Amino acid sequence: MRLKLYGYWRSSATYRVRIAMNLKGLSYEYVPVHLVKEGGEQTHATFKRLNPAQLVPALVDDDEDFVLNQSLSIIEYLDEKHPEPYRLLPQHSLERARVRGLAYDIAMEMQPLGNLRVLNELRETFGADDEMVASWVRKWSEKGFTAIEQRLQTQAGKFCFDFDVTLADVCLVPQVYIAKRFGLDMSAYPLVMRIYDHCQQIQAFVDARPENQPDCPE
Ligand SMILES: N[C@@H](CCC(=O)N[C@@H](CS)C(=O)NCC(=O)O)C(=O)O
C-alpha cells in the first residue's frame, strides 16, 4: 500500500482521517489541497478527477489503484483492513450502530452547516459578514453539542464510549476544533471537553492537529 491523503490543514474531515491513520500507525504521503487559493484547488481539474464532489479528503492507493472519498467511508475501509491496534468500529452490531450514530450526528448534522462553501454562500448571496458567519457556525454547533453532551451522560468514560477510542472520538475532536475556531464557549459541554482534553494527550491526536500539518501557515 502506498497511501496518499489529499487534504487541507484546517479541514475537519481531513483531520478525522489523519487521526484514524495515526492511531493505526499507517504511514502516508500528505498532499495539501489549498481550499482558498486560486478559487480553491478542490475546484481545479486535477483534483476533480480524484473527487468530482470537490471536497477533501481523498485517499489514493497507488499500488492498488483506487481513490476513496468521504472521510467516514475512508476510515471504515482502513479500520476493516487494519483492525490493529484499535478497532474504531466495535464488532458488536448494536455498539457499532451506536458509535456510528454519534459520529453521524457530528459528520452529517453539524459539519456540513459550517463547510466552506456553505459559509461562502452566506457571504456572497446573503451578504453575511464575518460576525454573522461566526454566529451561524456557533448556532449549529451549540445545537449539536447540546445533544451530544446529553447523549454522553449515559456512556462516556475517557472516550465517548467508555474506555475505547472509536470513530465517535475521531469525529468529536475536529468538531470541537471548529467550534473553538468560531468562538463558541465550550464550558457548557463538560463531558465533550473532558474527552477532547483526554484525546489531546494521545500522540496520534496531537500529530493530526491542524497546526502540526505542513500546509499550516506559520
Ligand atoms: N462528508 C464529507 C465532508 C467533506 C468536506 O466537507 N470537506 C470540506 C473541508 S472539511 C471541503 O473540502 N470544503 C471545500 C469547499 O467547501 O469548497 C467527508 O466527511 O469527507
The ligand as an ORCA input file, in Angstrom:
! r2SCAN-3c Opt
* xyz 0 1
  N     -18.793     14.481      4.303
  C     -17.511     14.837      3.754
  C     -17.272     16.301      4.016
  C     -16.083     16.804      3.240
  C     -15.950     18.318      3.394
  O     -16.914     18.993      3.744
  N     -14.750     18.826      3.132
  C     -14.531     20.250      3.256
  C     -13.398     20.552      4.196
  S     -13.776     19.956      5.821
  C     -14.185     20.815      1.887
  O     -13.482     20.203      1.130
  N     -14.706     22.007      1.570
  C     -14.425     22.649      0.342
  C     -15.497     23.597     -0.067
  O     -16.454     23.799      0.674
  O     -15.354     24.132     -1.169
  C     -16.429     13.973      4.389
  O     -16.626     13.549      5.533
  O     -15.395     13.701      3.766
*
